Amino acid sequence: MGWDGDDLAGSMEDAAERQQSLIDERQASSAKTREQRVRNSELESLRMSKSRVLGQLQNAVNPVHRAMLERALKSIEEKLSG
């Protein structure tokens, strides 16, 4: 069975559409992965900040300094939960 021009053109067009669809999926996946990496980095930074603030809070004796650290801790916890 031979190929006629219309069948060949249709097959080539289908192949091009499939290839473009795969490219689009990879780009979407790559963007999602970048977004996930950025978000994970932000979360890790917040966790480290929380740990540092908690350590400082344990040693803080000045009431004004303690209040500032407590506000910072509250802000970090809100960001982590959101």
mmJSON file of the N, C-alpha and C atoms, coordinates in Angstrom:
{"data_MODEL":{"atom_site":{
"group_PDB":["ATOM","ATOM","ATOM","ATOM","ATOM","ATOM","ATOM","ATOM","ATOM","ATOM","ATOM","ATOM","ATOM","ATOM","ATOM","ATOM","ATOM","ATOM","ATOM","ATOM","ATOM","ATOM","ATOM","ATOM","ATOM","ATOM","ATOM","ATOM","ATOM","ATOM","ATOM","ATOM","ATOM","ATOM","ATOM","ATOM","ATOM","ATOM","ATOM","ATOM","ATOM","ATOM","ATOM","ATOM","ATOM","ATOM","ATOM","ATOM","ATOM","ATOM","ATOM","ATOM","ATOM","ATOM","ATOM","ATOM","ATOM","ATOM","ATOM","ATOM","ATOM","ATOM","ATOM","ATOM","ATOM","ATOM","ATOM","ATOM","ATOM","ATOM","ATOM","ATOM","ATOM","ATOM","ATOM","ATOM","ATOM","ATOM","ATOM","ATOM","ATOM","ATOM","ATOM","ATOM","ATOM","ATOM","ATOM","ATOM","ATOM","ATOM","ATOM","ATOM","ATOM","ATOM","ATOM","ATOM","ATOM","ATOM","ATOM","ATOM","ATOM","ATOM","ATOM","ATOM","ATOM","ATOM","ATOM","ATOM","ATOM","ATOM","ATOM","ATOM","ATOM","ATOM","ATOM","ATOM","ATOM","ATOM","ATOM","ATOM","ATOM","ATOM","ATOM","ATOM","ATOM","ATOM","ATOM","ATOM","ATOM","ATOM","ATOM","ATOM","ATOM","ATOM","ATOM","ATOM","ATOM","ATOM","ATOM","ATOM","ATOM","ATOM","ATOM","ATOM","ATOM","ATOM","ATOM","ATOM","ATOM","ATOM","ATOM","ATOM","ATOM","ATOM","ATOM","ATOM","ATOM","ATOM","ATOM","ATOM","ATOM","ATOM","ATOM","ATOM","ATOM","ATOM","ATOM","ATOM","ATOM","ATOM","ATOM","ATOM","ATOM","ATOM","ATOM","ATOM","ATOM","ATOM","ATOM","ATOM","ATOM","ATOM","ATOM","ATOM","ATOM","ATOM","ATOM","ATOM","ATOM","ATOM","ATOM","ATOM","ATOM","ATOM","ATOM","ATOM","ATOM","ATOM","ATOM","ATOM","ATOM","ATOM","ATOM","ATOM","ATOM","ATOM","ATOM","ATOM","ATOM","ATOM","ATOM","ATOM","ATOM","ATOM","ATOM","ATOM","ATOM","ATOM","ATOM","ATOM","ATOM","ATOM","ATOM","ATOM","ATOM","ATOM","ATOM","ATOM","ATOM","ATOM","ATOM","ATOM","ATOM","ATOM","ATOM","ATOM","ATOM","ATOM","ATOM","ATOM","ATOM","ATOM","ATOM","ATOM","ATOM","ATOM"],
"id":[1,2,3,4,5,6,7,8,9,10,11,12,13,14,15,16,17,18,19,20,21,22,23,24,25,26,27,28,29,30,31,32,33,34,35,36,37,38,39,40,41,42,43,44,45,46,47,48,49,50,51,52,53,54,55,56,57,58,59,60,61,62,63,64,65,66,67,68,69,70,71,72,73,74,75,76,77,78,79,80,81,82,83,84,85,86,87,88,89,90,91,92,93,94,95,96,97,98,99,100,101,102,103,104,105,106,107,108,109,110,111,112,113,114,115,116,117,118,119,120,121,122,123,124,125,126,127,128,129,130,131,132,133,134,135,136,137,138,139,140,141,142,143,144,145,146,147,148,149,150,151,152,153,154,155,156,157,158,159,160,161,162,163,164,165,166,167,168,169,170,171,172,173,174,175,176,177,178,179,180,181,182,183,184,185,186,187,188,189,190,191,192,193,194,195,196,197,198,199,200,201,202,203,204,205,206,207,208,209,210,211,212,213,214,215,216,217,218,219,220,221,222,223,224,225,226,227,228,229,230,231,232,233,234,235,236,237,238,239,240,241,242,243,244,245,246],
"type_symbol":["N","C","C","N","C","C","N","C","C","N","C","C","N","C","C","N","C","C","N","C","C","N","C","C","N","C","C","N","C","C","N","C","C","N","C","C","N","C","C","N","C","C","N","C","C","N","C","C","N","C","C","N","C","C","N","C","C","N","C","C","N","C","C","N","C","C","N","C","C","N","C","C","N","C","C","N","C","C","N","C","C","N","C","C","N","C","C","N","C","C","N","C","C","N","C","C","N","C","C","N","C","C","N","C","C","N","C","C","N","C","C","N","C","C","N","C","C","N","C","C","N","C","C","N","C","C","N","C","C","N","C","C","N","C","C","N","C","C","N","C","C","N","C","C","N","C","C","N","C","C","N","C","C","N","C","C","N","C","C","N","C","C","N","C","C","N","C","C","N","C","C","N","C","C","N","C","C","N","C","C","N","C","C","N","C","C","N","C","C","N","C","C","N","C","C","N","C","C","N","C","C","N","C","C","N","C","C","N","C","C","N","C","C","N","C","C","N","C","C","N","C","C","N","C","C","N","C","C","N","C","C","N","C","C","N","C","C","N","C","C","N","C","C","N","C","C"],
"label_atom_id":["N","CA","C","N","CA","C","N","CA","C","N","CA","C","N","CA","C","N","CA","C","N","CA","C","N","CA","C","N","CA","C","N","CA","C","N","CA","C","N","CA","C","N","CA","C","N","CA","C","N","CA","C","N","CA","C","N","CA","C","N","CA","C","N","CA","C","N","CA","C","N","CA","C","N","CA","C","N","CA","C","N","CA","C","N","CA","C","N","CA","C","N","CA","C","N","CA","C","N","CA","C","N","CA","C","N","CA","C","N","CA","C","N","CA","C","N","CA","C","N","CA","C","N","CA","C","N","CA","C","N","CA","C","N","CA","C","N","CA","C","N","CA","C","N","CA","C","N","CA","C","N","CA","C","N","CA","C","N","CA","C","N","CA","C","N","CA","C","N","CA","C","N","CA","C","N","CA","C","N","CA","C","N","CA","C","N","CA","C","N","CA","C","N","CA","C","N","CA","C","N","CA","C","N","CA","C","N","CA","C","N","CA","C","N","CA","C","N","CA","C","N","CA","C","N","CA","C","N","CA","C","N","CA","C","N","CA","C","N","CA","C","N","CA","C","N","CA","C","N","CA","C","N","CA","C","N","CA","C","N","CA","C","N","CA","C","N","CA","C","N","CA","C","N","CA","C","N","CA","C","N","CA","C","N","CA","C"],
"label_alt_id":[null,null,null,null,null,null,null,null,null,null,null,null,null,null,null,null,null,null,null,null,null,null,null,null,null,null,null,null,null,null,null,null,null,null,null,null,null,null,null,null,null,null,null,null,null,null,null,null,null,null,null,null,null,null,null,null,null,null,null,null,null,null,null,null,null,null,null,null,null,null,null,null,null,null,null,null,null,null,null,null,null,null,null,null,null,null,null,null,null,null,null,null,null,null,null,null,null,null,null,null,null,null,null,null,null,null,null,null,null,null,null,null,null,null,null,null,null,null,null,null,null,null,null,null,null,null,null,null,null,null,null,null,null,null,null,null,null,null,null,null,null,null,null,null,null,null,null,null,null,null,null,null,null,null,null,null,null,null,null,null,null,null,null,null,null,null,null,null,null,null,null,null,null,null,null,null,null,null,null,null,null,null,null,null,null,null,null,null,null,null,null,null,null,null,null,null,null,null,null,null,null,null,null,null,null,null,null,null,null,null,null,null,null,null,null,null,null,null,null,null,null,null,null,null,null,null,null,null,null,null,null,null,null,null,null,null,null,null,null,null,null,null,null,null,null,null],
"label_comp_id":["MET","MET","MET","GLY","GLY","GLY","TRP","TRP","TRP","ASP","ASP","ASP","GLY","GLY","GLY","ASP","ASP","ASP","ASP","ASP","ASP","LEU","LEU","LEU","ALA","ALA","ALA","GLY","GLY","GLY","SER","SER","SER","MET","MET","MET","GLU","GLU","GLU","ASP","ASP","ASP","ALA","ALA","ALA","ALA","ALA","ALA","GLU","GLU","GLU","ARG","ARG","ARG","GLN","GLN","GLN","GLN","GLN","GLN","SER","SER","SER","LEU","LEU","LEU","ILE","ILE","ILE","ASP","ASP","ASP","GLU","GLU","GLU","ARG","ARG","ARG","GLN","GLN","GLN","ALA","ALA","ALA","SER","SER","SER","SER","SER","SER","ALA","ALA","ALA","LYS","LYS","LYS","THR","THR","THR","ARG","ARG","ARG","GLU","GLU","GLU","GLN","GLN","GLN","ARG","ARG","ARG","VAL","VAL","VAL","ARG","ARG","ARG","ASN","ASN","ASN","SER","SER","SER","GLU","GLU","GLU","LEU","LEU","LEU","GLU","GLU","GLU","SER","SER","SER","LEU","LEU","LEU","ARG","ARG","ARG","MET","MET","MET","SER","SER","SER","LYS","LYS","LYS","SER","SER","SER","ARG","ARG","ARG","VAL","VAL","VAL","LEU","LEU","LEU","GLY","GLY","GLY","GLN","GLN","GLN","LEU","LEU","LEU","GLN","GLN","GLN","ASN","ASN","ASN","ALA","ALA","ALA","VAL","VAL","VAL","ASN","ASN","ASN","PRO","PRO","PRO","VAL","VAL","VAL","HIS","HIS","HIS","ARG","ARG","ARG","ALA","ALA","ALA","MET","MET","MET","LEU","LEU","LEU","GLU","GLU","GLU","ARG","ARG","ARG","ALA","ALA","ALA","LEU","LEU","LEU","LYS","LYS","LYS","SER","SER","SER","ILE","ILE","ILE","GLU","GLU","GLU","GLU","GLU","GLU","LYS","LYS","LYS","LEU","LEU","LEU","SER","SER","SER","GLY","GLY","GLY"],
"label_asym_id":["A","A","A","A","A","A","A","A","A","A","A","A","A","A","A","A","A","A","A","A","A","A","A","A","A","A","A","A","A","A","A","A","A","A","A","A","A","A","A","A","A","A","A","A","A","A","A","A","A","A","A","A","A","A","A","A","A","A","A","A","A","A","A","A","A","A","A","A","A","A","A","A","A","A","A","A","A","A","A","A","A","A","A","A","A","A","A","A","A","A","A","A","A","A","A","A","A","A","A","A","A","A","A","A","A","A","A","A","A","A","A","A","A","A","A","A","A","A","A","A","A","A","A","A","A","A","A","A","A","A","A","A","A","A","A","A","A","A","A","A","A","A","A","A","A","A","A","A","A","A","A","A","A","A","A","A","A","A","A","A","A","A","A","A","A","A","A","A","A","A","A","A","A","A","A","A","A","A","A","A","A","A","A","A","A","A","A","A","A","A","A","A","A","A","A","A","A","A","A","A","A","A","A","A","A","A","A","A","A","A","A","A","A","A","A","A","A","A","A","A","A","A","A","A","A","A","A","A","A","A","A","A","A","A","A","A","A","A","A","A","A","A","A","A","A","A"],
"label_entity_id":["1","1","1","1","1","1","1","1","1","1","1","1","1","1","1","1","1","1","1","1","1","1","1","1","1","1","1","1","1","1","1","1","1","1","1","1","1","1","1","1","1","1","1","1","1","1","1","1","1","1","1","1","1","1","1","1","1","1","1","1","1","1","1","1","1","1","1","1","1","1","1","1","1","1","1","1","1","1","1","1","1","1","1","1","1","1","1","1","1","1","1","1","1","1","1","1","1","1","1","1","1","1","1","1","1","1","1","1","1","1","1","1","1","1","1","1","1","1","1","1","1","1","1","1","1","1","1","1","1","1","1","1","1","1","1","1","1","1","1","1","1","1","1","1","1","1","1","1","1","1","1","1","1","1","1","1","1","1","1","1","1","1","1","1","1","1","1","1","1","1","1","1","1","1","1","1","1","1","1","1","1","1","1","1","1","1","1","1","1","1","1","1","1","1","1","1","1","1","1","1","1","1","1","1","1","1","1","1","1","1","1","1","1","1","1","1","1","1","1","1","1","1","1","1","1","1","1","1","1","1","1","1","1","1","1","1","1","1","1","1","1","1","1","1","1","1"],
"label_seq_id":[1,1,1,2,2,2,3,3,3,4,4,4,5,5,5,6,6,6,7,7,7,8,8,8,9,9,9,10,10,10,11,11,11,12,12,12,13,13,13,14,14,14,15,15,15,16,16,16,17,17,17,18,18,18,19,19,19,20,20,20,21,21,21,22,22,22,23,23,23,24,24,24,25,25,25,26,26,26,27,27,27,28,28,28,29,29,29,30,30,30,31,31,31,32,32,32,33,33,33,34,34,34,35,35,35,36,36,36,37,37,37,38,38,38,39,39,39,40,40,40,41,41,41,42,42,42,43,43,43,44,44,44,45,45,45,46,46,46,47,47,47,48,48,48,49,49,49,50,50,50,51,51,51,52,52,52,53,53,53,54,54,54,55,55,55,56,56,56,57,57,57,58,58,58,59,59,59,60,60,60,61,61,61,62,62,62,63,63,63,64,64,64,65,65,65,66,66,66,67,67,67,68,68,68,69,69,69,70,70,70,71,71,71,72,72,72,73,73,73,74,74,74,75,75,75,76,76,76,77,77,77,78,78,78,79,79,79,80,80,80,81,81,81,82,82,82],
"pdbx_PDB_ins_code":[null,null,null,null,null,null,null,null,null,null,null,null,null,null,null,null,null,null,null,null,null,null,null,null,null,null,null,null,null,null,null,null,null,null,null,null,null,null,null,null,null,null,null,null,null,null,null,null,null,null,null,null,null,null,null,null,null,null,null,null,null,null,null,null,null,null,null,null,null,null,null,null,null,null,null,null,null,null,null,null,null,null,null,null,null,null,null,null,null,null,null,null,null,null,null,null,null,null,null,null,null,null,null,null,null,null,null,null,null,null,null,null,null,null,null,null,null,null,null,null,null,null,null,null,null,null,null,null,null,null,null,null,null,null,null,null,null,null,null,null,null,null,null,null,null,null,null,null,null,null,null,null,null,null,null,null,null,null,null,null,null,null,null,null,null,null,null,null,null,null,null,null,null,null,null,null,null,null,null,null,null,null,null,null,null,null,null,null,null,null,null,null,null,null,null,null,null,null,null,null,null,null,null,null,null,null,null,null,null,null,null,null,null,null,null,null,null,null,null,null,null,null,null,null,null,null,null,null,null,null,null,null,null,null,null,null,null,null,null,null,null,null,null,null,null,null],
"Cartn_x":[0.85,0.0,0.898,0.692,1.528,0.938,1.741,1.322,0.906,-0.22,-0.509,-0.155,-0.124,0.332,-0.46,-1.782,-2.617,-2.337,-2.182,-1.876,-0.54,0.447,1.776,1.745,1.054,0.959,0.225,-0.848,-1.601,-0.764,0.009,0.875,1.955,2.524,3.558,2.979,1.778,1.137,0.833,0.338,0.074,1.354,2.428,3.711,4.199,4.039,4.461,3.634,2.337,1.47,1.851,2.142,2.564,3.873,4.8,6.094,5.916,5.082,4.841,4.157,3.26,2.583,3.584,4.52,5.559,6.441,6.788,7.603,6.854,5.568,4.751,4.677,4.504,4.438,5.755,6.866,8.182,8.399,8.009,8.173,7.31,6.083,5.198,5.764,6.285,6.877,8.114,8.925,10.138,9.805,8.817,8.4,7.875,7.104,6.559,7.696,8.655,9.792,10.57,10.776,11.461,10.68,9.373,8.528,8.607,8.627,8.732,10.077,11.146,12.466,12.53,11.959,11.944,11.142,9.984,9.137,9.844,10.456,11.179,12.327,13.008,14.104,13.572,12.446,11.841,11.436,10.839,10.424,11.621,12.692,13.891,14.479,14.478,14.975,14.121,12.822,11.929,12.162,12.369,12.627,13.926,14.936,16.209,16.058,15.309,15.066,14.303,13.326,12.547,13.454,14.313,15.236,16.15,16.667,17.555,16.822,15.59,14.81,14.472,14.115,13.817,15.034,16.209,17.433,17.703,17.495,17.698,16.66,15.453,14.383,14.667,15.277,15.62,16.631,17.492,18.555,18.222,17.144,16.826,16.274,16.786,16.305,15.661,16.045,15.469,14.038,13.042,11.642,11.36,12.007,11.794,12.353,13.518,14.13,13.277,12.791,11.928,10.661,10.058,8.837,9.116,10.263,10.634,10.817,11.478,11.691,10.369,9.469,8.164,7.357,7.44,6.765,7.383,8.698,9.388,8.987,8.907,8.518,7.095,6.206,4.815,4.742,5.484,5.503,6.026,7.085,7.656,6.65,6.005,5.039,3.846,3.421,2.333,2.747,3.96,4.461,4.588,5.012,5.151,3.791,2.786,1.477,0.702,1.088,0.374,0.937],
"Cartn_y":[-1.171,0.0,1.237,2.118,3.297,4.499,5.512,6.763,7.726,8.391,9.48,10.784,11.849,13.13,13.612,13.409,13.871,13.079,11.766,10.938,11.335,11.539,11.916,13.284,14.237,15.574,15.51,14.713,14.561,13.908,12.905,12.222,13.155,13.943,14.885,15.951,16.393,17.403,16.819,15.59,14.926,14.781,14.393,14.23,15.567,16.63,17.956,18.404,18.118,18.485,17.705,16.414,15.608,16.125,16.468,16.984,18.314,19.199,20.474,20.267,19.305,18.993,18.515,17.681,17.214,18.363,19.257,20.423,21.289,21.517,22.326,21.691,20.365,19.661,19.776,19.631,19.752,21.151,22.162,23.536,23.797,23.296,23.477,22.75,21.549,20.769,21.461,22.001,22.698,23.94,24.684,25.884,25.495,24.425,23.96,23.535,22.851,22.403,23.601,24.625,25.834,26.492,26.58,27.182,26.379,25.056,24.209,24.408,24.504,24.723,26.055,27.087,28.406,28.346,27.728,27.62,26.805,25.699,24.883,25.663,26.458,27.282,28.316,28.933,29.915,29.264,28.075,27.37,27.014,26.551,26.196,27.436,28.548,29.793,30.215,30.08,30.423,29.502,28.214,27.269,27.613,27.979,28.355,29.644,30.592,31.843,31.572,30.696,30.351,29.74,28.847,28.205,29.233,30.148,31.188,32.1,32.498,33.378,32.665,31.389,30.638,30.583,30.367,30.352,31.687,32.753,34.085,34.393,33.916,34.16,33.481,32.303,31.599,32.385,33.134,33.867,35.331,35.818,37.241,37.56,38.625,39.051,40.438,41.229,42.563,42.428,42.989,42.849,43.393,44.475,45.047,44.104,43.563,42.612,41.347,40.848,39.658,39.906,41.09,41.423,41.449,42.015,42.055,40.643,39.794,38.409,37.646,37.896,37.232,37.666,38.94,39.414,38.758,38.671,38.034,36.568,35.892,34.483,34.313,35.182,35.119,35.313,36.272,36.535,35.325,34.73,33.548,32.403,32.175,31.081,31.307,32.56,32.864,32.552,32.902,32.636,31.14,30.408,28.954,28.272,28.79,28.16,28.577,29.687,30.208,29.708],
"Cartn_z":[0.0,0.0,0.0,-0.903,-1.035,-0.322,-0.243,0.385,-0.71,-0.475,-1.401,-0.703,-1.411,-0.896,0.312,0.3,1.403,2.672,2.556,3.726,4.334,3.487,3.955,4.648,4.054,4.645,5.982,6.039,7.283,8.36,8.002,8.971,9.493,8.595,9.003,9.931,9.631,10.47,11.851,11.899,13.186,13.998,13.341,14.028,14.572,13.804,14.254,15.457,15.433,16.554,17.814,17.663,18.814,19.392,18.502,18.94,19.681,19.161,19.819,21.161,21.227,22.486,23.533,23.135,24.055,24.518,23.608,23.968,24.974,24.717,25.635,27.018,27.063,28.348,29.107,28.407,29.057,29.614,28.86,29.33,30.556,30.544,31.69,32.904,32.678,33.762,34.307,33.424,33.829,34.643,34.213,34.947,36.321,36.374,37.647,38.567,38.02,38.813,39.354,38.525,38.985,40.107,39.937,40.969,42.264,42.142,43.326,44.015,43.23,43.819,44.549,43.943,44.578,45.875,45.829,47.026,48.104,47.732,48.713,49.338,48.529,49.033,50.024,49.689,50.594,51.916,51.834,53.053,53.92,53.293,54.053,54.724,54.019,54.591,55.796,55.67,56.784,57.984,57.724,58.823,59.553,58.787,59.397,60.208,59.676,60.405,61.692,61.614,62.808,63.866,63.453,64.387,65.041,64.241,64.755,65.744,65.39,66.264,67.571,67.487,68.713,69.63,69.049,69.85,70.505,69.768,70.328,71.406,71.184,72.147,73.483,73.438,74.677,75.51,74.855,75.553,75.823,75.219,75.338,76.721,77.311,78.629,78.563,77.595,77.441,76.909,77.616,77.198,75.791,75.433,74.1,73.026,73.292,72.355,72.255,73.382,73.374,72.553,72.725,71.979,70.477,70.092,68.681,68.128,68.895,68.455,68.371,69.299,69.261,68.038,67.685,66.463,65.223,65.225,64.095,63.98,65.111,65.122,64.608,65.039,64.582,63.072,62.563,61.135,60.347,60.836,60.17,60.17,61.3,61.397,60.461,60.315,59.384,57.953,57.609,56.256,56.009,57.02,56.866,56.706,57.381,57.308,56.064,55.47,54.303,53.063],
"occupancy":[1.0,1.0,1.0,1.0,1.0,1.0,1.0,1.0,1.0,1.0,1.0,1.0,1.0,1.0,1.0,1.0,1.0,1.0,1.0,1.0,1.0,1.0,1.0,1.0,1.0,1.0,1.0,1.0,1.0,1.0,1.0,1.0,1.0,1.0,1.0,1.0,1.0,1.0,1.0,1.0,1.0,1.0,1.0,1.0,1.0,1.0,1.0,1.0,1.0,1.0,1.0,1.0,1.0,1.0,1.0,1.0,1.0,1.0,1.0,1.0,1.0,1.0,1.0,1.0,1.0,1.0,1.0,1.0,1.0,1.0,1.0,1.0,1.0,1.0,1.0,1.0,1.0,1.0,1.0,1.0,1.0,1.0,1.0,1.0,1.0,1.0,1.0,1.0,1.0,1.0,1.0,1.0,1.0,1.0,1.0,1.0,1.0,1.0,1.0,1.0,1.0,1.0,1.0,1.0,1.0,1.0,1.0,1.0,1.0,1.0,1.0,1.0,1.0,1.0,1.0,1.0,1.0,1.0,1.0,1.0,1.0,1.0,1.0,1.0,1.0,1.0,1.0,1.0,1.0,1.0,1.0,1.0,1.0,1.0,1.0,1.0,1.0,1.0,1.0,1.0,1.0,1.0,1.0,1.0,1.0,1.0,1.0,1.0,1.0,1.0,1.0,1.0,1.0,1.0,1.0,1.0,1.0,1.0,1.0,1.0,1.0,1.0,1.0,1.0,1.0,1.0,1.0,1.0,1.0,1.0,1.0,1.0,1.0,1.0,1.0,1.0,1.0,1.0,1.0,1.0,1.0,1.0,1.0,1.0,1.0,1.0,1.0,1.0,1.0,1.0,1.0,1.0,1.0,1.0,1.0,1.0,1.0,1.0,1.0,1.0,1.0,1.0,1.0,1.0,1.0,1.0,1.0,1.0,1.0,1.0,1.0,1.0,1.0,1.0,1.0,1.0,1.0,1.0,1.0,1.0,1.0,1.0,1.0,1.0,1.0,1.0,1.0,1.0,1.0,1.0,1.0,1.0,1.0,1.0,1.0,1.0,1.0,1.0,1.0,1.0,1.0,1.0,1.0,1.0,1.0,1.0],
"B_iso_or_equiv":[0.0,0.0,0.0,0.0,0.0,0.0,0.0,0.0,0.0,0.0,0.0,0.0,0.0,0.0,0.0,0.0,0.0,0.0,0.0,0.0,0.0,0.0,0.0,0.0,0.0,0.0,0.0,0.0,0.0,0.0,0.0,0.0,0.0,0.0,0.0,0.0,0.0,0.0,0.0,0.0,0.0,0.0,0.0,0.0,0.0,0.0,0.0,0.0,0.0,0.0,0.0,0.0,0.0,0.0,0.0,0.0,0.0,0.0,0.0,0.0,0.0,0.0,0.0,0.0,0.0,0.0,0.0,0.0,0.0,0.0,0.0,0.0,0.0,0.0,0.0,0.0,0.0,0.0,0.0,0.0,0.0,0.0,0.0,0.0,0.0,0.0,0.0,0.0,0.0,0.0,0.0,0.0,0.0,0.0,0.0,0.0,0.0,0.0,0.0,0.0,0.0,0.0,0.0,0.0,0.0,0.0,0.0,0.0,0.0,0.0,0.0,0.0,0.0,0.0,0.0,0.0,0.0,0.0,0.0,0.0,0.0,0.0,0.0,0.0,0.0,0.0,0.0,0.0,0.0,0.0,0.0,0.0,0.0,0.0,0.0,0.0,0.0,0.0,0.0,0.0,0.0,0.0,0.0,0.0,0.0,0.0,0.0,0.0,0.0,0.0,0.0,0.0,0.0,0.0,0.0,0.0,0.0,0.0,0.0,0.0,0.0,0.0,0.0,0.0,0.0,0.0,0.0,0.0,0.0,0.0,0.0,0.0,0.0,0.0,0.0,0.0,0.0,0.0,0.0,0.0,0.0,0.0,0.0,0.0,0.0,0.0,0.0,0.0,0.0,0.0,0.0,0.0,0.0,0.0,0.0,0.0,0.0,0.0,0.0,0.0,0.0,0.0,0.0,0.0,0.0,0.0,0.0,0.0,0.0,0.0,0.0,0.0,0.0,0.0,0.0,0.0,0.0,0.0,0.0,0.0,0.0,0.0,0.0,0.0,0.0,0.0,0.0,0.0,0.0,0.0,0.0,0.0,0.0,0.0,0.0,0.0,0.0,0.0,0.0,0.0,0.0,0.0,0.0,0.0,0.0,0.0],
"pdbx_formal_charge":[null,null,null,null,null,null,null,null,null,null,null,null,null,null,null,null,null,null,null,null,null,null,null,null,null,null,null,null,null,null,null,null,null,null,null,null,null,null,null,null,null,null,null,null,null,null,null,null,null,null,null,null,null,null,null,null,null,null,null,null,null,null,null,null,null,null,null,null,null,null,null,null,null,null,null,null,null,null,null,null,null,null,null,null,null,null,null,null,null,null,null,null,null,null,null,null,null,null,null,null,null,null,null,null,null,null,null,null,null,null,null,null,null,null,null,null,null,null,null,null,null,null,null,null,null,null,null,null,null,null,null,null,null,null,null,null,null,null,null,null,null,null,null,null,null,null,null,null,null,null,null,null,null,null,null,null,null,null,null,null,null,null,null,null,null,null,null,null,null,null,null,null,null,null,null,null,null,null,null,null,null,null,null,null,null,null,null,null,null,null,null,null,null,null,null,null,null,null,null,null,null,null,null,null,null,null,null,null,null,null,null,null,null,null,null,null,null,null,null,null,null,null,null,null,null,null,null,null,null,null,null,null,null,null,null,null,null,null,null,null,null,null,null,null,null,null],
"auth_seq_id":[1,1,1,2,2,2,3,3,3,4,4,4,5,5,5,6,6,6,7,7,7,8,8,8,9,9,9,10,10,10,11,11,11,12,12,12,13,13,13,14,14,14,15,15,15,16,16,16,17,17,17,18,18,18,19,19,19,20,20,20,21,21,21,22,22,22,23,23,23,24,24,24,25,25,25,26,26,26,27,27,27,28,28,28,29,29,29,30,30,30,31,31,31,32,32,32,33,33,33,34,34,34,35,35,35,36,36,36,37,37,37,38,38,38,39,39,39,40,40,40,41,41,41,42,42,42,43,43,43,44,44,44,45,45,45,46,46,46,47,47,47,48,48,48,49,49,49,50,50,50,51,51,51,52,52,52,53,53,53,54,54,54,55,55,55,56,56,56,57,57,57,58,58,58,59,59,59,60,60,60,61,61,61,62,62,62,63,63,63,64,64,64,65,65,65,66,66,66,67,67,67,68,68,68,69,69,69,70,70,70,71,71,71,72,72,72,73,73,73,74,74,74,75,75,75,76,76,76,77,77,77,78,78,78,79,79,79,80,80,80,81,81,81,82,82,82],
"auth_comp_id":["MET","MET","MET","GLY","GLY","GLY","TRP","TRP","TRP","ASP","ASP","ASP","GLY","GLY","GLY","ASP","ASP","ASP","ASP","ASP","ASP","LEU","LEU","LEU","ALA","ALA","ALA","GLY","GLY","GLY","SER","SER","SER","MET","MET","MET","GLU","GLU","GLU","ASP","ASP","ASP","ALA","ALA","ALA","ALA","ALA","ALA","GLU","GLU","GLU","ARG","ARG","ARG","GLN","GLN","GLN","GLN","GLN","GLN","SER","SER","SER","LEU","LEU","LEU","ILE","ILE","ILE","ASP","ASP","ASP","GLU","GLU","GLU","ARG","ARG","ARG","GLN","GLN","GLN","ALA","ALA","ALA","SER","SER","SER","SER","SER","SER","ALA","ALA","ALA","LYS","LYS","LYS","THR","THR","THR","ARG","ARG","ARG","GLU","GLU","GLU","GLN","GLN","GLN","ARG","ARG","ARG","VAL","VAL","VAL","ARG","ARG","ARG","ASN","ASN","ASN","SER","SER","SER","GLU","GLU","GLU","LEU","LEU","LEU","GLU","GLU","GLU","SER","SER","SER","LEU","LEU","LEU","ARG","ARG","ARG","MET","MET","MET","SER","SER","SER","LYS","LYS","LYS","SER","SER","SER","ARG","ARG","ARG","VAL","VAL","VAL","LEU","LEU","LEU","GLY","GLY","GLY","GLN","GLN","GLN","LEU","LEU","LEU","GLN","GLN","GLN","ASN","ASN","ASN","ALA","ALA","ALA","VAL","VAL","VAL","ASN","ASN","ASN","PRO","PRO","PRO","VAL","VAL","VAL","HIS","HIS","HIS","ARG","ARG","ARG","ALA","ALA","ALA","MET","MET","MET","LEU","LEU","LEU","GLU","GLU","GLU","ARG","ARG","ARG","ALA","ALA","ALA","LEU","LEU","LEU","LYS","LYS","LYS","SER","SER","SER","ILE","ILE","ILE","GLU","GLU","GLU","GLU","GLU","GLU","LYS","LYS","LYS","LEU","LEU","LEU","SER","SER","SER","GLY","GLY","GLY"],
"auth_asym_id":["A","A","A","A","A","A","A","A","A","A","A","A","A","A","A","A","A","A","A","A","A","A","A","A","A","A","A","A","A","A","A","A","A","A","A","A","A","A","A","A","A","A","A","A","A","A","A","A","A","A","A","A","A","A","A","A","A","A","A","A","A","A","A","A","A","A","A","A","A","A","A","A","A","A","A","A","A","A","A","A","A","A","A","A","A","A","A","A","A","A","A","A","A","A","A","A","A","A","A","A","A","A","A","A","A","A","A","A","A","A","A","A","A","A","A","A","A","A","A","A","A","A","A","A","A","A","A","A","A","A","A","A","A","A","A","A","A","A","A","A","A","A","A","A","A","A","A","A","A","A","A","A","A","A","A","A","A","A","A","A","A","A","A","A","A","A","A","A","A","A","A","A","A","A","A","A","A","A","A","A","A","A","A","A","A","A","A","A","A","A","A","A","A","A","A","A","A","A","A","A","A","A","A","A","A","A","A","A","A","A","A","A","A","A","A","A","A","A","A","A","A","A","A","A","A","A","A","A","A","A","A","A","A","A","A","A","A","A","A","A","A","A","A","A","A","A"],
"auth_atom_id":["N","CA","C","N","CA","C","N","CA","C","N","CA","C","N","CA","C","N","CA","C","N","CA","C","N","CA","C","N","CA","C","N","CA","C","N","CA","C","N","CA","C","N","CA","C","N","CA","C","N","CA","C","N","CA","C","N","CA","C","N","CA","C","N","CA","C","N","CA","C","N","CA","C","N","CA","C","N","CA","C","N","CA","C","N","CA","C","N","CA","C","N","CA","C","N","CA","C","N","CA","C","N","CA","C","N","CA","C","N","CA","C","N","CA","C","N","CA","C","N","CA","C","N","CA","C","N","CA","C","N","CA","C","N","CA","C","N","CA","C","N","CA","C","N","CA","C","N","CA","C","N","CA","C","N","CA","C","N","CA","C","N","CA","C","N","CA","C","N","CA","C","N","CA","C","N","CA","C","N","CA","C","N","CA","C","N","CA","C","N","CA","C","N","CA","C","N","CA","C","N","CA","C","N","CA","C","N","CA","C","N","CA","C","N","CA","C","N","CA","C","N","CA","C","N","CA","C","N","CA","C","N","CA","C","N","CA","C","N","CA","C","N","CA","C","N","CA","C","N","CA","C","N","CA","C","N","CA","C","N","CA","C","N","CA","C","N","CA","C","N","CA","C","N","CA","C","N","CA","C","N","CA","C","N","CA","C"],
"pdbx_PDB_model_num":[1,1,1,1,1,1,1,1,1,1,1,1,1,1,1,1,1,1,1,1,1,1,1,1,1,1,1,1,1,1,1,1,1,1,1,1,1,1,1,1,1,1,1,1,1,1,1,1,1,1,1,1,1,1,1,1,1,1,1,1,1,1,1,1,1,1,1,1,1,1,1,1,1,1,1,1,1,1,1,1,1,1,1,1,1,1,1,1,1,1,1,1,1,1,1,1,1,1,1,1,1,1,1,1,1,1,1,1,1,1,1,1,1,1,1,1,1,1,1,1,1,1,1,1,1,1,1,1,1,1,1,1,1,1,1,1,1,1,1,1,1,1,1,1,1,1,1,1,1,1,1,1,1,1,1,1,1,1,1,1,1,1,1,1,1,1,1,1,1,1,1,1,1,1,1,1,1,1,1,1,1,1,1,1,1,1,1,1,1,1,1,1,1,1,1,1,1,1,1,1,1,1,1,1,1,1,1,1,1,1,1,1,1,1,1,1,1,1,1,1,1,1,1,1,1,1,1,1,1,1,1,1,1,1,1,1,1,1,1,1,1,1,1,1,1,1]
}}}
